[in-house]
Amino acid sequence: MIRVVVVEEMGLLRTALCAALSSEEDIKVVAEVTGMAPVPALVRRHRPDVVLVDLAPDVPHPVEAVAGITGAVPDTAVLVMGRGWSQRMVGDLLAAGVRGLVGKDASLAALVGAVRELAGGGKVIDAAAAVTALRPTSSPLTRREVEVLRAAAEGVPLKEIARRLYLAHGTVRNHLSAIMRKTGARNRMEAVSRARRDGWM
C-alpha cells in the first residue's frame, strides 16, 4: 500500500485530491494538512511513501519548506504540483531533493501515475517543467514593466502609478497586461511574487 500525505491549502481541492487518491486500491492518504509548517513532523510520524505538495505561488520560501520535508525523512519522495515553473525554481527544488514535478493542469491519471512512480523509487518531471529548466534565465520583462511592477508591489493604484512614472493610465494598464502574460500570473500580487522569486525585479 502506498502511503501519501497531501499538503493543500484550498479545502475543496484538498478534499478532492484525497478522495481521488484514496479511491485507488493501492494508495492510502494517511494525513492531510493546509500549510507547510507542520509537514516535517507529520512526515516523521506517518512515514509516508510520497508527500504531495501544492506549491502555491505566495509561499514565502518554497524551496526551504520542501527541503524541510526531504530533510525530515530522506526516504520519503516529494511530489510538487505547480501552476508555473521557473528555471531557478525547478533547479532549486530538484537540488532540495524533490523527486517529482507535475503541473496543476495534469490529469488525475497522470497524478496517480506520478505517485506510483515515486513510490517505486523513480522520478517524474512534467514536460513544462523540463522545458522551463532548459530556457535562458534572462528576464522577459522590459525596464519599464519592472518599474510598473515595483510600483504595483507597493499597492499603488493605477492612476498613481501613471502619475509617478509620467505615463498615461492606459499605458500602465497595457504594461500590467503584458506583465501578467509574461509571468503567467492571475493578478498583480501574484505577478510581483513570481517576479521576485525569479529575480526579475
PyRosetta script that sets phi, psi and omega in degrees:
from pyrosetta import init, pose_from_sequence

init()
pose = pose_from_sequence("MIRVVVVEEMGLLRTALCAALSSEEDIKVVAEVTGMAPVPALVRRHRPDVVLVDLAPDVPHPVEAVAGITGAVPDTAVLVMGRGWSQRMVGDLLAAGVRGLVGKDASLAALVGAVRELAGGGKVIDAAAAVTALRPTSSPLTRREVEVLRAAAEGVPLKEIARRLYLAHGTVRNHLSAIMRKTGARNRMEAVSRARRDGWM")
pose.set_psi(1, 129.0)
pose.set_omega(1, 179.0)
pose.set_phi(2, -85.5)
pose.set_psi(2, 120.2)
pose.set_omega(2, -178.1)
pose.set_phi(3, -96.0)
pose.set_psi(3, 128.5)
pose.set_omega(3, -173.7)
pose.set_phi(4, -127.4)
pose.set_psi(4, 139.6)
pose.set_omega(4, 168.9)
pose.set_phi(5, -110.2)
pose.set_psi(5, 132.5)
pose.set_omega(5, -178.9)
pose.set_phi(6, -109.0)
pose.set_psi(6, 126.0)
pose.set_omega(6, 178.2)
pose.set_phi(7, -114.7)
pose.set_psi(7, 108.1)
pose.set_omega(7, -176.9)
pose.set_phi(8, -152.8)
pose.set_psi(8, 124.0)
pose.set_omega(8, -175.6)
pose.set_phi(9, -79.0)
pose.set_psi(9, -24.7)
pose.set_omega(9, -179.7)
pose.set_phi(10, -84.3)
pose.set_psi(10, 118.0)
pose.set_omega(10, -173.9)
pose.set_phi(11, -56.3)
pose.set_psi(11, -46.1)
pose.set_omega(11, -177.1)
pose.set_phi(12, -64.5)
pose.set_psi(12, -45.0)
pose.set_omega(12, -179.5)
pose.set_phi(13, -67.5)
pose.set_psi(13, -39.8)
pose.set_omega(13, 178.9)
pose.set_phi(14, -61.0)
pose.set_psi(14, -44.6)
pose.set_omega(14, 178.8)
pose.set_phi(15, -61.8)
pose.set_psi(15, -41.9)
pose.set_omega(15, -179.4)
pose.set_phi(16, -66.0)
pose.set_psi(16, -42.0)
pose.set_omega(16, 178.9)
pose.set_phi(17, -63.3)
pose.set_psi(17, -46.0)
pose.set_omega(17, -179.5)
pose.set_phi(18, -62.2)
pose.set_psi(18, -43.0)
pose.set_omega(18, -179.6)
pose.set_phi(19, -65.0)
pose.set_psi(19, -42.8)
pose.set_omega(19, -178.3)
pose.set_phi(20, -65.8)
pose.set_psi(20, -43.8)
pose.set_omega(20, -179.7)
pose.set_phi(21, -68.7)
pose.set_psi(21, -40.9)
pose.set_omega(21, -178.6)
pose.set_phi(22, -67.3)
pose.set_psi(22, -21.0)
pose.set_omega(22, 179.6)
pose.set_phi(23, -74.0)
pose.set_psi(23, -13.7)
pose.set_omega(23, 177.4)
pose.set_phi(24, -80.4)
pose.set_psi(24, 136.7)
pose.set_omega(24, -174.3)
pose.set_phi(25, -62.9)
pose.set_psi(25, -28.1)
pose.set_omega(25, -174.1)
pose.set_phi(26, -104.6)
pose.set_psi(26, 9.9)
pose.set_omega(26, -177.6)
pose.set_phi(27, -124.8)
pose.set_psi(27, 136.2)
pose.set_omega(27, 176.9)
pose.set_phi(28, -130.9)
pose.set_psi(28, 125.0)
pose.set_omega(28, 175.1)
pose.set_phi(29, -83.5)
pose.set_psi(29, 112.9)
pose.set_omega(29, -175.6)
pose.set_phi(30, -92.2)
pose.set_psi(30, -17.3)
pose.set_omega(30, 177.9)
pose.set_phi(31, -163.9)
pose.set_psi(31, 152.9)
pose.set_omega(31, 174.4)
pose.set_phi(32, -137.8)
pose.set_psi(32, 146.0)
pose.set_omega(32, -174.4)
pose.set_phi(33, -150.7)
pose.set_psi(33, 153.4)
pose.set_omega(33, -176.6)
pose.set_phi(34, -89.6)
pose.set_psi(34, -35.8)
pose.set_omega(34, -175.2)
pose.set_phi(35, -119.5)
pose.set_psi(35, 171.1)
pose.set_omega(35, -175.8)
pose.set_phi(36, -80.1)
pose.set_psi(36, -27.8)
pose.set_omega(36, -171.4)
pose.set_phi(37, -54.4)
pose.set_psi(37, -46.7)
pose.set_omega(37, -177.1)
pose.set_phi(38, -81.9)
pose.set_psi(38, -2.2)
pose.set_omega(38, -171.6)
pose.set_phi(39, -63.9)
pose.set_psi(39, -47.3)
pose.set_omega(39, -179.7)
pose.set_phi(40, -54.6)
pose.set_psi(40, -42.1)
pose.set_omega(40, 179.1)
pose.set_phi(41, -65.9)
pose.set_psi(41, -40.7)
pose.set_omega(41, 177.8)
pose.set_phi(42, -61.5)
pose.set_psi(42, -42.2)
pose.set_omega(42, -179.0)
pose.set_phi(43, -64.8)
pose.set_psi(43, -41.7)
pose.set_omega(43, 178.2)
pose.set_phi(44, -64.0)
pose.set_psi(44, -36.2)
pose.set_omega(44, -177.6)
pose.set_phi(45, -74.2)
pose.set_psi(45, -45.2)
pose.set_omega(45, -172.9)
pose.set_phi(46, -94.2)
pose.set_psi(46, -18.1)
pose.set_omega(46, -179.0)
pose.set_phi(47, 48.1)
pose.set_psi(47, 57.3)
pose.set_omega(47, -178.9)
pose.set_phi(48, -72.9)
pose.set_psi(48, 162.5)
pose.set_omega(48, 174.2)
pose.set_phi(49, -78.9)
pose.set_psi(49, -35.9)
pose.set_omega(49, -176.7)
pose.set_phi(50, -138.1)
pose.set_psi(50, 137.9)
pose.set_omega(50, 170.3)
pose.set_phi(51, -111.3)
pose.set_psi(51, 118.1)
pose.set_omega(51, 178.4)
pose.set_phi(52, -94.9)
pose.set_psi(52, 117.3)
pose.set_omega(52, -175.2)
pose.set_phi(53, -118.5)
pose.set_psi(53, 122.4)
pose.set_omega(53, 171.3)
pose.set_phi(54, -87.5)
pose.set_psi(54, 107.3)
pose.set_omega(54, -174.9)
pose.set_phi(55, -86.8)
pose.set_psi(55, 91.9)
pose.set_omega(55, 180.0)
pose.set_phi(56, -64.8)
pose.set_psi(56, 147.5)
pose.set_omega(56, -177.2)
pose.set_phi(57, -65.9)
pose.set_psi(57, -18.9)
pose.set_omega(57, -177.9)
pose.set_phi(58, -96.0)
pose.set_psi(58, 7.7)
pose.set_omega(58, 173.9)
pose.set_phi(59, -64.5)
pose.set_psi(59, 122.7)
pose.set_omega(59, -170.9)
pose.set_phi(60, -63.1)
pose.set_psi(60, -41.8)
pose.set_omega(60, -178.7)
pose.set_phi(61, -134.4)
pose.set_psi(61, 73.6)
pose.set_omega(61, -171.9)
pose.set_phi(62, -60.7)
pose.set_psi(62, -41.5)
pose.set_omega(62, -177.0)
pose.set_phi(63, -66.8)
pose.set_psi(63, -42.4)
pose.set_omega(63, 178.7)
pose.set_phi(64, -63.4)
pose.set_psi(64, -38.2)
pose.set_omega(64, 179.5)
pose.set_phi(65, -63.6)
pose.set_psi(65, -43.6)
pose.set_omega(65, 179.7)
pose.set_phi(66, -68.8)
pose.set_psi(66, -39.2)
pose.set_omega(66, 179.1)
pose.set_phi(67, -61.5)
pose.set_psi(67, -30.1)
pose.set_omega(67, 176.7)
pose.set_phi(68, -64.1)
pose.set_psi(68, -32.2)
pose.set_omega(68, 178.6)
pose.set_phi(69, -74.3)
pose.set_psi(69, -50.6)
pose.set_omega(69, -177.9)
pose.set_phi(70, -65.2)
pose.set_psi(70, -30.1)
pose.set_omega(70, 178.5)
pose.set_phi(71, -74.3)
pose.set_psi(71, -30.8)
pose.set_omega(71, -178.4)
pose.set_phi(72, -67.6)
pose.set_psi(72, -48.3)
pose.set_omega(72, 179.7)
pose.set_phi(73, -140.1)
pose.set_psi(73, 92.3)
pose.set_omega(73, -175.2)
pose.set_phi(74, -57.1)
pose.set_psi(74, -27.4)
pose.set_omega(74, -178.2)
pose.set_phi(75, -75.8)
pose.set_psi(75, -14.4)
pose.set_omega(75, 179.2)
pose.set_phi(76, -81.1)
pose.set_psi(76, 129.8)
pose.set_omega(76, 179.1)
pose.set_phi(77, -84.8)
pose.set_psi(77, 136.9)
pose.set_omega(77, 177.5)
pose.set_phi(78, -105.7)
pose.set_psi(78, 126.1)
pose.set_omega(78, 177.4)
pose.set_phi(79, -114.1)
pose.set_psi(79, 114.8)
pose.set_omega(79, -176.3)
pose.set_phi(80, -100.4)
pose.set_psi(80, 129.6)
pose.set_omega(80, 171.7)
pose.set_phi(81, -98.8)
pose.set_psi(81, 137.8)
pose.set_omega(81, 179.3)
pose.set_phi(82, -146.3)
pose.set_psi(82, 155.9)
pose.set_omega(82, 178.7)
pose.set_phi(83, -90.0)
pose.set_psi(83, -36.2)
pose.set_omega(83, -179.4)
pose.set_phi(84, -142.6)
pose.set_psi(84, 137.8)
pose.set_omega(84, -177.7)
pose.set_phi(85, -110.4)
pose.set_psi(85, 143.9)
pose.set_omega(85, 170.2)
pose.set_phi(86, -114.4)
pose.set_psi(86, 158.0)
pose.set_omega(86, -179.5)
pose.set_phi(87, -59.3)
pose.set_psi(87, -43.2)
pose.set_omega(87, -179.6)
pose.set_phi(88, -64.3)
pose.set_psi(88, -43.6)
pose.set_omega(88, -178.7)
pose.set_phi(89, -62.2)
pose.set_psi(89, -46.4)
pose.set_omega(89, 180.0)
pose.set_phi(90, -59.8)
pose.set_psi(90, -48.0)
pose.set_omega(90, -179.4)
pose.set_phi(91, -61.7)
pose.set_psi(91, -44.2)
pose.set_omega(91, -178.4)
pose.set_phi(92, -66.8)
pose.set_psi(92, -40.1)
pose.set_omega(92, 179.8)
pose.set_phi(93, -65.2)
pose.set_psi(93, -42.6)
pose.set_omega(93, 179.2)
pose.set_phi(94, -66.0)
pose.set_psi(94, -38.8)
pose.set_omega(94, 177.7)
pose.set_phi(95, -65.5)
pose.set_psi(95, -29.0)
pose.set_omega(95, 179.5)
pose.set_phi(96, -78.9)
pose.set_psi(96, -3.8)
pose.set_omega(96, 176.6)
pose.set_phi(97, 104.7)
pose.set_psi(97, 5.1)
pose.set_omega(97, 177.5)
pose.set_phi(98, -65.7)
pose.set_psi(98, 134.3)
pose.set_omega(98, -178.6)
pose.set_phi(99, -104.3)
pose.set_psi(99, -9.9)
pose.set_omega(99, -178.8)
pose.set_phi(100, -145.9)
pose.set_psi(100, 138.9)
pose.set_omega(100, 175.1)
pose.set_phi(101, -130.0)
pose.set_psi(101, 125.6)
pose.set_omega(101, -180.0)
pose.set_phi(102, -137.7)
pose.set_psi(102, 139.8)
pose.set_omega(102, -179.9)
pose.set_phi(103, -72.9)
pose.set_psi(103, 150.4)
pose.set_omega(103, 179.8)
pose.set_phi(104, -70.6)
pose.set_psi(104, -11.5)
pose.set_omega(104, 176.7)
pose.set_phi(105, -93.9)
pose.set_psi(105, 7.0)
pose.set_omega(105, 179.4)
pose.set_phi(106, -68.0)
pose.set_psi(106, 155.8)
pose.set_omega(106, 177.8)
pose.set_phi(107, -75.1)
pose.set_psi(107, 160.7)
pose.set_omega(107, 177.0)
pose.set_phi(108, -60.7)
pose.set_psi(108, -39.3)
pose.set_omega(108, 179.8)
pose.set_phi(109, -61.0)
pose.set_psi(109, -39.8)
pose.set_omega(109, 179.0)
pose.set_phi(110, -66.7)
pose.set_psi(110, -39.5)
pose.set_omega(110, 179.5)
pose.set_phi(111, -65.3)
pose.set_psi(111, -46.7)
pose.set_omega(111, 179.2)
pose.set_phi(112, -62.1)
pose.set_psi(112, -41.2)
pose.set_omega(112, 178.1)
pose.set_phi(113, -61.9)
pose.set_psi(113, -38.8)
pose.set_omega(113, 179.0)
pose.set_phi(114, -66.1)
pose.set_psi(114, -41.1)
pose.set_omega(114, 177.6)
pose.set_phi(115, -59.9)
pose.set_psi(115, -45.0)
pose.set_omega(115, -179.6)
pose.set_phi(116, -66.0)
pose.set_psi(116, -40.6)
pose.set_omega(116, 179.8)
pose.set_phi(117, -62.5)
pose.set_psi(117, -44.9)
pose.set_omega(117, -180.0)
pose.set_phi(118, -67.4)
pose.set_psi(118, -39.5)
pose.set_omega(118, 178.8)
pose.set_phi(119, -62.7)
pose.set_psi(119, -28.3)
pose.set_omega(119, 179.2)
pose.set_phi(120, -86.3)
pose.set_psi(120, 3.6)
pose.set_omega(120, 177.6)
pose.set_phi(121, 97.4)
pose.set_psi(121, 3.2)
pose.set_omega(121, -178.7)
pose.set_phi(122, -89.5)
pose.set_psi(122, -173.7)
pose.set_omega(122, 176.9)
pose.set_phi(123, -128.0)
pose.set_psi(123, 150.9)
pose.set_omega(123, 178.4)
pose.set_phi(124, -137.7)
pose.set_psi(124, 122.5)
pose.set_omega(124, 174.7)
pose.set_phi(125, -129.8)
pose.set_psi(125, 118.6)
pose.set_omega(125, -176.4)
pose.set_phi(126, -70.3)
pose.set_psi(126, 161.7)
pose.set_omega(126, -172.2)
pose.set_phi(127, -58.5)
pose.set_psi(127, -42.2)
pose.set_omega(127, -178.0)
pose.set_phi(128, -62.3)
pose.set_psi(128, -42.0)
pose.set_omega(128, 179.5)
pose.set_phi(129, -67.4)
pose.set_psi(129, -38.9)
pose.set_omega(129, -179.8)
pose.set_phi(130, -65.4)
pose.set_psi(130, -43.2)
pose.set_omega(130, 178.9)
pose.set_phi(131, -64.2)
pose.set_psi(131, -43.4)
pose.set_omega(131, -179.6)
pose.set_phi(132, -60.0)
pose.set_psi(132, -38.7)
pose.set_omega(132, -178.4)
pose.set_phi(133, -62.7)
pose.set_psi(133, -22.1)
pose.set_omega(133, -178.2)
pose.set_phi(134, -96.7)
pose.set_psi(134, -4.9)
pose.set_omega(134, -178.3)
pose.set_phi(135, -75.0)
pose.set_psi(135, 156.5)
pose.set_omega(135, 172.5)
pose.set_phi(136, -62.3)
pose.set_psi(136, 154.4)
pose.set_omega(136, -175.9)
pose.set_phi(137, -88.7)
pose.set_psi(137, -3.1)
pose.set_omega(137, -175.6)
pose.set_phi(138, -64.8)
pose.set_psi(138, 148.4)
pose.set_omega(138, -178.8)
pose.set_phi(139, -71.1)
pose.set_psi(139, 138.7)
pose.set_omega(139, 176.5)
pose.set_phi(140, -83.2)
pose.set_psi(140, -7.8)
pose.set_omega(140, -176.3)
pose.set_phi(141, -85.0)
pose.set_psi(141, 140.1)
pose.set_omega(141, 175.1)
pose.set_phi(142, -78.0)
pose.set_psi(142, 167.3)
pose.set_omega(142, 179.7)
pose.set_phi(143, -59.1)
pose.set_psi(143, -42.9)
pose.set_omega(143, -179.5)
pose.set_phi(144, -66.4)
pose.set_psi(144, -38.8)
pose.set_omega(144, 177.7)
pose.set_phi(145, -63.1)
pose.set_psi(145, -36.9)
pose.set_omega(145, 177.4)
pose.set_phi(146, -65.4)
pose.set_psi(146, -40.6)
pose.set_omega(146, 177.8)
pose.set_phi(147, -61.8)
pose.set_psi(147, -44.0)
pose.set_omega(147, 178.7)
pose.set_phi(148, -63.4)
pose.set_psi(148, -42.8)
pose.set_omega(148, -178.0)
pose.set_phi(149, -67.6)
pose.set_psi(149, -36.4)
pose.set_omega(149, 177.3)
pose.set_phi(150, -63.5)
pose.set_psi(150, -40.6)
pose.set_omega(150, 177.7)
pose.set_phi(151, -66.9)
pose.set_psi(151, -40.9)
pose.set_omega(151, 179.2)
pose.set_phi(152, -63.0)
pose.set_psi(152, -32.8)
pose.set_omega(152, -179.8)
pose.set_phi(153, -63.3)
pose.set_psi(153, -24.0)
pose.set_omega(153, 178.4)
pose.set_phi(154, -84.2)
pose.set_psi(154, -2.8)
pose.set_omega(154, -179.0)
pose.set_phi(155, 80.1)
pose.set_psi(155, 19.6)
pose.set_omega(155, -178.1)
pose.set_phi(156, -73.9)
pose.set_psi(156, 133.1)
pose.set_omega(156, 177.3)
pose.set_phi(157, -62.8)
pose.set_psi(157, 159.7)
pose.set_omega(157, -177.2)
pose.set_phi(158, -56.1)
pose.set_psi(158, -43.4)
pose.set_omega(158, -178.2)
pose.set_phi(159, -63.2)
pose.set_psi(159, -37.2)
pose.set_omega(159, 179.5)
pose.set_phi(160, -70.9)
pose.set_psi(160, -37.5)
pose.set_omega(160, 176.0)
pose.set_phi(161, -61.3)
pose.set_psi(161, -44.2)
pose.set_omega(161, 179.8)
pose.set_phi(162, -61.3)
pose.set_psi(162, -44.1)
pose.set_omega(162, -179.6)
pose.set_phi(163, -65.5)
pose.set_psi(163, -43.2)
pose.set_omega(163, -177.2)
pose.set_phi(164, -65.2)
pose.set_psi(164, -38.1)
pose.set_omega(164, -175.9)
pose.set_phi(165, -99.4)
pose.set_psi(165, 6.8)
pose.set_omega(165, 179.3)
pose.set_phi(166, 57.0)
pose.set_psi(166, 47.4)
pose.set_omega(166, 179.8)
pose.set_phi(167, -123.2)
pose.set_psi(167, 157.6)
pose.set_omega(167, 173.7)
pose.set_phi(168, -72.2)
pose.set_psi(168, 150.4)
pose.set_omega(168, -179.9)
pose.set_phi(169, -55.3)
pose.set_psi(169, -43.6)
pose.set_omega(169, -179.7)
pose.set_phi(170, -64.7)
pose.set_psi(170, -34.0)
pose.set_omega(170, 179.0)
pose.set_phi(171, -66.1)
pose.set_psi(171, -41.3)
pose.set_omega(171, 177.2)
pose.set_phi(172, -62.1)
pose.set_psi(172, -43.7)
pose.set_omega(172, 179.1)
pose.set_phi(173, -60.7)
pose.set_psi(173, -40.2)
pose.set_omega(173, 178.6)
pose.set_phi(174, -65.7)
pose.set_psi(174, -41.6)
pose.set_omega(174, 177.9)
pose.set_phi(175, -61.0)
pose.set_psi(175, -43.0)
pose.set_omega(175, -179.7)
pose.set_phi(176, -64.8)
pose.set_psi(176, -37.9)
pose.set_omega(176, 177.1)
pose.set_phi(177, -62.8)
pose.set_psi(177, -42.2)
pose.set_omega(177, 178.8)
pose.set_phi(178, -64.9)
pose.set_psi(178, -39.2)
pose.set_omega(178, 179.3)
pose.set_phi(179, -63.2)
pose.set_psi(179, -44.8)
pose.set_omega(179, 179.2)
pose.set_phi(180, -59.4)
pose.set_psi(180, -43.4)
pose.set_omega(180, -178.0)
pose.set_phi(181, -64.7)
pose.set_psi(181, -44.3)
pose.set_omega(181, -175.7)
pose.set_phi(182, -71.7)
pose.set_psi(182, -32.4)
pose.set_omega(182, -179.5)
pose.set_phi(183, -91.9)
pose.set_psi(183, -13.8)
pose.set_omega(183, -177.4)
pose.set_phi(184, 71.5)
pose.set_psi(184, 22.6)
pose.set_omega(184, -176.7)
pose.set_phi(185, -89.0)
pose.set_psi(185, 158.6)
pose.set_omega(185, 179.5)
pose.set_phi(186, -95.1)
pose.set_psi(186, -19.5)
pose.set_omega(186, 180.0)
pose.set_phi(187, -153.2)
pose.set_psi(187, 175.6)
pose.set_omega(187, -175.3)
pose.set_phi(188, -62.4)
pose.set_psi(188, -43.3)
pose.set_omega(188, -176.7)
pose.set_phi(189, -67.6)
pose.set_psi(189, -34.3)
pose.set_omega(189, 176.5)
pose.set_phi(190, -68.8)
pose.set_psi(190, -37.4)
pose.set_omega(190, 176.9)
pose.set_phi(191, -62.7)
pose.set_psi(191, -41.3)
pose.set_omega(191, 177.8)
pose.set_phi(192, -61.7)
pose.set_psi(192, -46.3)
pose.set_omega(192, -179.1)
pose.set_phi(193, -59.8)
pose.set_psi(193, -44.8)
pose.set_omega(193, -178.2)
pose.set_phi(194, -69.8)
pose.set_psi(194, -39.8)
pose.set_omega(194, 179.8)
pose.set_phi(195, -65.2)
pose.set_psi(195, -39.9)
pose.set_omega(195, 176.8)
pose.set_phi(196, -66.3)
pose.set_psi(196, -43.6)
pose.set_omega(196, 179.6)
pose.set_phi(197, -57.9)
pose.set_psi(197, -38.9)
pose.set_omega(197, -175.5)
pose.set_phi(198, -92.8)
pose.set_psi(198, 2.2)
pose.set_omega(198, 177.9)
pose.set_phi(199, 73.5)
pose.set_psi(199, 29.3)
pose.set_omega(199, -178.6)
pose.set_phi(200, -93.3)
pose.set_psi(200, -6.8)
pose.set_omega(200, 178.4)
pose.set_phi(201, -148.4)
pose.dump_pdb("model.pdb")
